[in-house]
């Protein structure tokens, strides 16, 4: 069976890389009285504490309900602990927030995880835990981060390259290969611990069933679980099997009696301290590892083989190499078809690793808020203060699914607006998974009864840009293009739930009922002058250009979905009319706020700004040029005559509105003026305003970087924006990389860097405008150069700039690798791609979370051949074949 054929067989997705890279420090594992998640579970306590909601590991795999986990542990005989999890800094320890301090790379994966490969670089000398914490803690916001490579730990190549590969013989038969290379000139030892354990489901007071493992010889472990088909683990070679239980070591952590004799850290204690009583002499437990003691000669490479299977095998490694070779070949064939038309091998390498990063970042996510707040029957009663702790308004939320994560170390929880972007790239290789992810968040055990979508576990109430409808329709059209038929049940069911979400926005985020929206965080956490989540001191409120524009985009997305559905069911014409009129109302408000007809478009600067409202008739622009002013470009839709003629009720009502409410019709791009091929444009921008926005955006002294569009005008690097209000001074300065402000915490910075999601929407919007305008609609690019480009050419130019972050330049360097020459030149580093959270606005260096392949994985879509992108874009406005 080929990989393309396997994708529709969900049994092949039963097992995958669904294990978190970090479970400690998470909200769902925090049972403190004050919600101090980072300090309730820590890296230092992780080895001895059994988790409630999930598991962590290095390069781990598990089943889709995470009943059984497999991962690796390593010990270089110098570290204070076995390396069972990636180390990183908490939000309080890092001078730029939380950050993993390890080097690992996702190299390959198929959608069914029939073949997977990743690389971990493990130092041979004592891991500098204390040095990383101390040095970063001492540094200020103005200083760079102190990275693992800065410690000198990789000097003289004193580290191991550890390649971990998985290949499925079938859906319940998983071959595991470990290739370890001693990169140094020394003979060095290494302890290898392939480890299995059951997630602890028996200690909380709901189900006391306890599965078990026991030794089936030195090289085998017998697995017994009533809900799993997997029953054997084989090692090609092992000195002995070690057993303990996945139970908290209460004596170590809390100075109270243990509930079992052999606790979670038993194998670690045996390896590090030689403590024989810490492992079960009966060779039985809920956690087991095979012990492999090895010595590596200088530059030596060794291969180790294992098998996790539902079969009883007398020769478990017979045919092992052949199966691996076959799965690798099938992966190559799968991506060869996906990458048909991509010109260079370097582009193919980057795209394939982008897909790999996204696929490796799928994770089992489990969180029942009501149980978390109340505590478990078999555990101590939580303090009363937890009744109103974070997320107490989300007691309905009960998640237990495989979900695409932004970053399984930094953000091992979903973020709803991030996920919308994830699905665009996922749809190219596994559209069914992309559709399922979008539908998940519309289910009643995710979506709030009031219609709000959960943001992320740190605060489900937070507000992100409403891009879910956009993603639903984009994935729907890509899926239709790839499969040749529309999945109408998916589109219709998503639309029904999105109606609730749209209503929530209208009811909750329109402060004065005037269709001007104040969204709060909106995914742009510190781009403006104020903290958008904090009320202003004297009752002012912020009229947000971006919040309103996002809602205009939302209305057009809903209208377009309704039009698509109306081609099959005329009932949806009425919904299309509703959203058409709602879009016009929002456009009206953006141009005419209140009795004074105050517009968020500033005619003097020819740019959109937020405004402070001091009352019904008193407003003041916040004249700071940020991507907030570019977001009105995202509200754009094109409809052709053929669709309108097939929907007579929509046409009749639309014409009535345009004829009888000319004040509304005049606000948006001329509907009656047809573009190429009888297309009509709905947009917040007419041609003049679009050109004036692009005049700013394409100016290298403002938004245009060599690596994409910056989040803040570079003008504010030398001339920071300042505002004096109510006796207080506010300042915003262009900072191209790490944030220099403590106001918003964490490590994100929207004040200057290049962010992929916003750039992707800019590119897509320009392509949509081009689809309406002729190639003769030209814009000077860059400003003042005399070089005029059409909108499609500008979109392509931005795509090239984003791609250049990862691709080799003329000197063979990749800009994301930044200031470290070794990463640019060392063959053991330079072609391994890391997809960072965002990128330095001037030099393209990777910044923030180092494995946020999720939305930065949009590079996979950007690198797709132009003809494919064009076909998919065009298909959004074409009629279905059977309706033509």
N, C-alpha and C positions, 0 to 999 in steps of 0.2 A: 504494500500500500504506500503510495506517495504521500508526502506531507500535505499537499493541497487537498487530498482526499480525506486525510485523517482529521482535518480541522473541524469538520462537522460532527465528528464522533466525540461526544463529551467525556467518554470514559478515558480517552487519552489525555485529558486534562485533569484527571483525578489527582495525580501527583505533579508537583511543580515546585518552583523556588519560592514557596509561599511563607518563608520564615523571615521574620523581621531581623534587621541588623542591630536593633536596639529595642529592648523592652523596658529597660530601667529609665527612670525619669519621666514616665508618661503619666498623663492625667488618669487614664483608666487603671493604672496600677497604684494610684495615690489614694491612700485612705487616711491621710493626715486630717487634723482638725481645721487647718487653715488653708488647705489647698496648695501647699508648697511641694509641687510634684517633683521638681528637680532634686530635692533633698530627702524625699520620703524613700524612694528607691534610688540607689546610686550605683556607679560602676563597681565600687568596692564591695557593696553588699550583694551584687548580682549573682556571684558564684554560689552563695549560700541561701538565696531566697527563692522559693517556688512561686512562680507568677500565677496570677489569677486569670488573666485574659489572653495570654499569648506566650510565645516563646521566641528566643533570639538565637542566632548562631552565625558561624562563618560559612558562607556558601551553602547554607542549609536547604533541604527539601522537606516537604511534608505532604500529607494528603489534604484534600480540600476542606476538611473540618479540623485539621491539625490535631488529630488524635495521636499520631506518631510522627516524630521528628528525627531526621538524620542530619548530622553536621560533623565538622572536624574540630579537633583540638590539637594544638601544637605546643611543644616546649623545647626551647633551645638550651635548656639546662643552666640558664642564667637568670631568667625572669623569675619574679616573685610568685607568679601564678601561671597556670596553663593558659595559653591564648585560646579562649573559647568564644570570645566576642570582640568586636572592634572597639577600640578605645577612642574617646573624644571628650571634649570639654563641655561643661554645662553652660547655660546662658550666662550665669554669673562668673564663670571662670575665664571665659574668652573675652578678650578686649573688643572683639566684634561679634560677640554672641556665641551660641553653641556651634561646635564644629568637630567633625570626625578627624582624628589625627592618625590615619592609616592610609596606605596606598593599595587599592584594589580596583580591578577593571573588569567590566562585563564585556566579554568578547564575542559571544555568539549564543543564539537560542532560536529554535523554531517556535511557532505559536503553540504547539501542543507540548513543547518541552521534550520532544522525542530526542533532541540533542541540545546540550547546553555546555558552555565553557566559560570559565572566568579565571582570573589571575589574582593571587594575593602575594604581596612582597613582605616577607617576614624577616625582620632583622635577626642576626646571629648573636648580637651583643645585647646586654640588658636593656629592655625597652625603657625609654626615658619618661616614665609616667610623671614623676614629681617635677622634672625639669619643664615639661610642657605646661603643667598647671601653674607652676611658680612664675615662669617667664611671661606667659600670657597674662596672668593676673596682674603683674607689675606694669604691663604696657598700657598706654592710654588709647583713647579712640583715634588719636592722630597717628599712632604707630601702626606698622603693619602687623599682621598675625605672625606668630612664631610657629612655623610649620615643622613637621617631623623631619624633613630633609635638612632644616636649619640646625638640628641638633648634632649633625655629623654621623648619625647612625648608619647611613649608607656609604660612608667613606670606605675606600678600599674594597668596594663591592662585597662587604661582609653582610650578605643577606641571602635568603633563599627565594627563588621564583617558584611559587607553588601553583601549578595549573590544575584546576579541578574540572573534570568533565563528567557529564551524565549522558547515557544513551539508553533508551528504553527498548528492550527486546519485545515487550508488548506493554499494555497499559498498567499492569501490575508486576512488571519484571524490569528492574532498573539496574543497569550496569554503571559502575562508578570507577573512574580512573583518576589516579593522583600521579602527576608527573612533577617531581621535585628536582630543581637544579641548584646546586651549590655554586653561587656566582663568585665566590672568593677563591683566593689562592691557598687557603688553609684547609686542613682536614677538620671537620666539625661534626658534632653530634646533633641529632634531632629525634625527639620523641613524637610519634604520630599516633593520634587517638581518634580513629573513626568512631563516632558516638551515636547511640540511639537512645531516645527516651520518649516516654508517654507524657503528653501534656497532663498536668494534674487536674483531673475533673472530679476527684473523689473526696477532696478535703473540705468542700464548702457546704455540705449539708443537703444536697439535692439527690445525689446518686452515689452510693458508696461502692459501686463496682470498681475494683482495682485490677487492671490488666497486669500482666507480668512477662518478664523475659527470663530465660535461664540459659546456661551454657549447654551447647550441643557439641562439645569438643573445643579444642583450643582455637580453632579457626571459624567457629560458627556460633550464632546466637539464635535461639528459638523464640519466636514472638507469638504471644497469645493475647488476642483482643477480640472480643465478641463481634465488633463492628468492622473489622478489617480483614481483607483477604491476604494481605502480606503476612507471611509467617516465618520467613527465614532471612538471616543475614549471614553472608559468607565473606570471609577474608582469605585472599590467596595465601597470606602468611600472617601469623600473629604469635607472640610469645605466650600470651595468656589473655583471658577475658576478665574484665573487672566489672563488678556490679554494686550499685547502691540504689537509692530511691530518690525520685524527684520530689523531695520534701524539704521544707525549710529547716535549716540548722538553727533552731531557736536558742540553743545554748550559746552559740557564737554571737548571734545578732541581738538577742533580747535577754540573755542570762536566765532562761527558764527552760524546763524540761523539753526534750525532743519527743515528738510523737512516734518516730521510728528510729531505729538504731543506726541506720545507714542513710545519711542525708545527701542532699543534692551535690554538695562539695566533696563528697567522699572520695571520688576518683582523683580530683585535684589534690586533696590532702595526701593521698597515697603516693602520687607521682612526685609532688614537691617535697614532702617531708618524710616519705617512706613509712607513713603511718598505716600499719597493717590492719588495725581494728576499724579503719574508716570504710573499708569495703567488705561486702558480705562474703564470708568464706563458703557459704552454700551456693555461691554463683547463681543468685536469683535476685530480681529487683525490678524496678520500673525505669532504671537508667543503666546502660551498659556501654562499655567501650572495649575495643580490641587494642591491646598494647603492642606497639611496634617500636623497638629501639633500633636506631640506625646511625651509622657513621658515614659521612660523605667525604670522599677524597676531593682535592681541589678540582673545581669545574665539573664534578661528576653529576650525572643525571640518572635518576632511578624512577622506575614506574611501579605503582602499587595498584592492585585491582581488588574490587569488592563487588558484591551483588546483593541487592535487596529484592526479594522475590516472593511470589505466592506459590512457588513450586518447591517440592523436595527434590534436590539435585545431588546425585552422587559425584558428578563432575561439573561443578558450577561454573568453571571457567573454560569449558569446552566451547569453541566458537565465539569466544568473547571478542577477540580482535576483529573478526569478520562482521559482527553486529555493529561494533563501533564504526568501522569503515563504511558500512552501508548507511548508517544514520548520518554520518558526516557528508556522504555523497548526496543523500536526499536533501540535506540542509542546503548544500551548494546549489542543487538543481532548483530548489524552491526560490532562493534569492536570485538566481540567474534570471528567472522569469520576472520577478519583481523589479529587478534592476535593468531590465532590457531598455536600452536607449541611454543609460547613464554613460557618459563619455570616458571618464578617467577611472583608473583603479583606485586612486586616492579618494574620490567621491564615493565609490562603492564601499571602501573600507570604513569611512566615516558613517555612512548611512547604515551599514550592517551593524556596527557597534551601537549606533543610536537605537535601532530596533532591539538589539540585545539588552541594552540598559533598561528599556521600557518593559521588556518581557521578564527580566530578572527582578523588576521592581513590583511585580504582582505579589500581593501578600494576603494571608488570612487575617481578616480584621474582625475582632469580636469585642462587643461592648453593649451591655444591657444597662442603661442608665438607672432604671428604677432599682435593680438589684445592687448596683454600685452605690447608690445613695443610701439604701436601707441597710446594706451589709448582708452577709450570708448567715444562714441559720447556725452553722457550726463555727462561726468566727465571733470574736468579741463585738459587742454592740457599738456602732460608731458614735462619736460624740454628737450632741445636739446641734452643734454648729454646722454639721454637714447637711442639715435639712435644706439650707439655702445656699449651699456652695455652688460653684459653677455648674451650669447645665441642668439645674433642678427643674427648669421649665420644659425639659425634653424627656420626661419620664416614659414617653411612648417609644423612644428610640431603642431598637434592639437589632443590632447589626451582627451578622455572622456569615460573611461572604469573602470570596477572593476579590480584592479590589486593587486597582492600580494606585500605587502610592507616589507622591512626589519624590521622596528620597527615603529609603528604608532605614537610614540611620538618623538623619537630621529631622525628617518629617515622617515618622512611621505611623501616620494617620492620614486619612484621605482629606483632601481639600477640594471642595466641590467645583470651584471655578478652575482650579488646576486641571481637574479630571476632564472637564469639557475639552480642553486642548489636547489632553492625552488621547482622547478617542479619535481625533482627526488622523493622527499617525497610525494608531492601532487599526483603523478601518482599512488601511492599505494592505495589511497582512492578515487580519482576522476581524472582518466586519461584524460577525456575530458577537464576539466579545465586546467590541466597541458599543454595539447597541445595548447589550445587557448591562454594561456599566452605566449608561445614561438612564436606563429604565430603573435601575436599583434605587436611585436617589429620588424617584417619584413614587416609590412604594410607600405604603402607609407606615411602615416601621422605620422609615428614614424621614420623609417629608413630615413637617409638623402639621397637626390638624388645621392650623390656620393658613397653610399653604407655603410657609417658609421652608426653604431648603437648608439642611444643616451645613454650616460652614466648615468646621473642623473641630476636633475634640477639645482643643484649648478653650474654645468658646463657640458653641454651636449657634449662638444668637448673632454672631458677627455677620456683617453684610458684605457680600462679594458681588462683583458685576454680574448681572443676569444674562449669562451667555449660554445657558443650558438649551434654550430653544434654537439658538444659532447652531450649536453643536449637533442637536438632534437632526436638523434638516441637512446639514453638511454630510453627516454620516449616512443619512438616508439616501442622498443622491450618489455618494461614492459607492455605497452598497448596491444601488440600482445599476450603476455603471459597470461594476465588476461582475454582477450576477445576471444582468440582462433583464431583470424584472423588479418592480418596486415592492418593498415590504410594507404594505399599507397598514396591516394590523399594528406594527411597531409605531408608525407615524401617528396613527389615530389614537392609540392608547397614550402615547407620550403627550399629544396635544391636549387631551382631556385633563391630565394632571397639571400641565403647564398653565392651563386656565386658572387653576387655583393659585399657582405661584404668582401669576400676573396680578391677580386680584389682591393678593397680600401686599405686593409692592404698591399698588395704587392706594390701598387703605392705610398702610403703615409708614410709607416713606415720602409722602407728599404733605409737607408740614402745614401748608395753608390751603390745601385743596385746589392748587392752581396749576397742577401738572408740572411743577418744578420740583425735582426730587433731590432729597438730601440723604445719600446712601450710607454715610459713615465711612467705614474702612474702604469699601469698594475695591479692595485689592491694590490700592495705591496708597499705602499706609502713611508715608510721610512726604508726599510730593508737594503738599500745600504749605500754607503758613501756619495753620492750626492743627492740633490733633482732632481729627474729624469725629472721634468717638466721645469727645469731651464737650459738654455744653459750654457755650461762651459766657463770660462772667456777667454781662449786663443784659442778658436776654436776646442778644442778637442771634441770628441764625444764618447759616451759610446756604446760599442758593447755588447749587452745584451744576456747572456746565457739563461735567462728565456724567454725573448721576442722571441728569435729564437726557443726555445723549444716549446713554446706555438704555434708558427706557424707550426712547424713540427707536433704537435698534431692536429692542425686544418686541415692540409693537409690530414693526415690519416683519420680523421673523415669524411672528404668530400669523400675520396676514398671509405671508407666503405659504406657510404650512396649510392654512385653511383653504387657500386657492388650490393647492395641490390635491387636497382631499375632496374639494368640491367638484373636481373633474370626474370623480367616481360616485360622490354622494352630494346632491345639490343642497342638502341641508346646510353644508358648511359654507355656502355662499353668504349666509347671514353673519357667520362668524368673521368671514373675510371683510365684510362691510364694517363690522364693529371695530376691527383693528385698524382698518383704513382710516376711519374717523378718529380713532384714538391717537393714531400717529399725527394727524393734522392738529389735534388739540395740543399735543406736546410740542409740535413745531411752533404753534401759535404762542405758547407760553414762553418758549425759548426766545422768541422775538419781542413779545409784549407782556412784560410782567407787571400786573397791577394797573391801576388807573393811569399811571404816568407812562405807560408803554415803554418801560425800561427793558432793554434787550441785553442778553448775555454776550451778544456780538458787539464789540467796541468798534465803531466806525472810524475812530481816530487811529487806532493801532491795527485795525483790521485783523482781529484775533478774538477768539472766545475766551472769556475769563469767568472765574467764579465771582460772586458778588456777596457782600455783606448786606443783610437786610436789617434795618433798624425799625421798621414799621412798614405799613402798607405803601407809603410813598417815599420812603427814604432808603436809598441804596448806594452802595459804594463798590466800584470795581476793586478786586484784588489783582492788580496788574502785574502778575508774575507769569511768564510764559513757560508753561509746562505741557506735558502730553495731555493734560486735562483739556487744553484748547484744540487738540487734534482729534479727540474722540468723536466729535460730531461727524467726522468722515465715515464712521462705522455704520451709521444709519443710512443705508442705501439699498434700494431694491429696483430691479428691472422686470417689467412685465411686457410681453409682446401682444400684438393685436389678436393673434390666434387664440391665446388663452382667454382674453377678454370676450371675444365673440362666442366662445363656448360657455360663458357664464353670464347669461343675459341679465339676471337679477343684480349681480354685482355691477355690471356695466351701467345699468339704469340708475342704481343708487349713487354710484360714483359720479356719474354725469350730473345728477341733481345737486349733489353737494358742491361740485366744482362750479356749477352755474349759479346756484343760489347763495353760496357763501364764498364770494370771490376773495374776501379778506383771508380765508384759509388757503385757497388755491394759490394765492400770490406768494405764500410763505415758502413754498417748496419749489424745487426745480420744475420748470414748466411741463405739466403733464401733457398738455395738448401738443407740445413740440416733440415730434418723433425723432428718435435716433436712427442709427443704421438698422435696416430690416424691420422697420415699424415697431421699434421698442420704445417703451415709456419709462421714464425715470422718476422714482420717488426718493427724495433725499432731503436732508436738512440744508444742503448746500446747492446753490446755483453755481454756474461755471466761474463767475468772478470770485466768489468767496472761496471756492475750492482752490483757485489759483493763488489767492492771497495766503491761504494756509500753507500751501506748498512752497510759496516764496519763503516763508519762515522755516519750514521743515527741511528744505533743501539747502539751507545756508550753513556751511561748515562752522561759522562762528556762532551758530545757535544750536540747531538740533542734529544736523547731519554729521555723523562720525564715519570714519573709514569702515566701521563695523556695524553700521545700522543707525537707527534713529535713537538719539539720547532721550532720557526721560525729562530732562530739564535743559533749558537753554544754557549754552556755555557762556553766554553773556554774563551770567551771575558768578562766574569764577573770579573775575577782576572787580566786578561791581555787584556785590550781593544785594538782593532785594531786602528792603527794610520797611517796616510798618510800625508806627506808634499808635497804639489804641488803648484807651482806658488806662493810661498811665504805664503801659507796659510796651516794651520794644520786642518786635518779632523780626527775625532775620532768616533768610534762606540763601544758602550758598551752594553753588555747583560743586558737587563732590563726585568725581567720576567713578569711584569704586566703593570702598567701605564707608559706611555712615560715620560721621563725626559727631552725631547727636545721641544723647542718652534718652531723649524724649520718648522714642518708640520702642526701645529695647531691641533685643535680638540682633541679627546680623544683616537684615535686609536694608536696602538703600534705594529708594526710588528717585533720589535727587541727582540724577546725572548719568547713571549707567545705561547700558543697552539691555533691554528685557525682551525676550523672544515673543511672549504672547501678544504684547502690544504691537511689536513690529510685524508679526504675522497678520494681525487684523488690518494694519495699514496696507500691507501688500495686497491682501485679498480685496480690500475696499477699492484700491486703485485699479485692480483688474476688473472689478464690477463696473466702476465708472467708465473704464475704457470700452467695456462691452456695449455701453450706450453711446458714448461719444465716438466720433470718427478718429482715425489716426492723425487727423489734422489738428486736433486739440492739443496744443503744445505748451510746455512749461519750461522756463529757463532753468537749467540744472547743470552744475550748481549755480546759485545766484550770481549774476554778474559775469559769467564765463562766456556768454554768447552761445552756449551749447544748448539747443532746444531738444527736448525729448517728449514723446507722447506718454500717456499714463502707463501703458503697458511696458514701455521701455524703462520708466522710472521704477515700476514694480520689480522688473528683472534686475535692475541695478541694486536695489535694496536687497534682493535675494542673494546676489553675488557677495555683497558686503557681509551679510550674516554668515554665509557659507565660508567666507574667508577666515572667520574666527577659528575654524577647525582644520581647514585645508592647508597644505604646505605652501609657503610663499616662495619667492624666487631664491631665497637663501636656505630653503628647506625647513624653516621654522613654522610652528603652528602658534598663532597669537594667544590662544587660550592658555598655553603653557607658561606664559608670562615671563617672570624675571629669572627663572632658573635655567641656566645654560644646559645643565645636564638633561633636563627634560626635553630640550630642543635637539640635542645631538646624540645622546646615548641611544644606541639601537635597542636597548632593553627598556626604554621608556617612550621614545619619541612617537611611536605609532600606536600607542595605547591612548584612546580618547576618553577624556572626562567631560561630562556634560554638566556644566555648572549652573547655578541658579540664575545668575546674570553676569554681565561682562563689562569690564572697564570701558568707560565712554570714550577714551582716547587711544588706548592701545590694544583693546580686545582681551585683556587678561581675564581669566575665569575668577569669579568672586562668589562668595556666599556658599550655600550648600553645594558640595562637590559632586553629588550624584543625582541632581534633580533632572534626570533625563526626561521626566514626565513632560513638562511643557517645553523644555529645551529640546526634547526629542522631536519637536516640530521641524527641526533641521532635516529629518528623514523625509517629510513631505516637501520641503523646499527643494531638496536635491532631486526630486522626481523629474523625469524628462518633461520638457516643456509641453510637448504635444499631449501628454496624459493630463497634465494640469489644465490645459485649455479645454480638453474634451469634458473633464469633470465640471469645470466652471460653466461651460455652455449648457451642460445637461441640466443645470439648475433652472434654466428658463425655458427649456424645450418642453413641448407637450409629450406625454407618454405615447409610445408608438401606436397603441391601439386607439388613441384619440385623435391622431393626426388625419 
